[in-house]
């Protein structure tokens, strides 16, 4: 069984590495700043003992006051997992792309861009995935009609 | 038989000799071929010539040889598959395997939800099918868009993309329902006329033009 790491412990380690990256944390997850996401993710990926080498999935959530992107990551080496969350402004949602770290982020980031309008800065091919080119709006936003 | 009568008292050599005599006798009486019983042919053939119309013979052929082109777009495809398999066996109606190419098919079964993005591809496939061709809209989504009729991405009924011959309702329809749809389509085929199809070219008028991409340029001209 994969061991879910405690958010508090990881938040402490992240804070030691980059002091102002952590916004919030609780038992199950860590919320980090969107512009420092890549730095944090690289830290989680490369630090011995953490070795998060696999991105399970990316989820976009529209909370009306903000848009949140949730990353489920895990380590094949130590068989543990972590939930990483990023909050961004709903009017100008921008998150750093994790494509350079985990190739699996490619299509999932495109999907979230397509349906929720989150711009993943640094993505090599940020185009619509499900809807066609020229489609107006982002249909999974809660105010889309 | 000679062999049977003498079996008890004859030696094996004697039995071989007796068998040899029977073979000689068979050869002797089989030197001429027995005439084939073909005297009846001439007379009965006369009674079997039927007079029919071009339409009837064409419709008969089309009716019993409808090749389906399955486009399993959504969950209806799960009902379309057993329709072709042994339990329901659409081969009973003259429809064998599903063709993977539109160029080898006469009947397009739209099984499932059609999205606008897929609609372009499906119209292209429909255009590639050779005339005469028929379309079966299977399931609520194909008929009207179903639950997703007011959605941002779903076509509210495939009749916006191509003319539909038979609508099979259900969500999804059971294989029996689809087979009944086939029977209704057969009834429709029986009413067709070659003159309408080939001479007057009426089928062209029924085409709905979807002006997207290179592939549909022929359809626009038509």
Contacts between the chains, C-beta under 8 A, distances in Angstrom:
chain1	res1	chain2	res2	distance
A	130	B	117	7.4
A	130	B	153	7.5
A	131	B	117	7.2
A	131	B	152	8.0
A	131	B	153	6.7
A	132	B	116	7.1
A	132	B	117	5.3
A	139	B	152	4.8
A	139	B	153	7.1
A	144	B	152	7.5
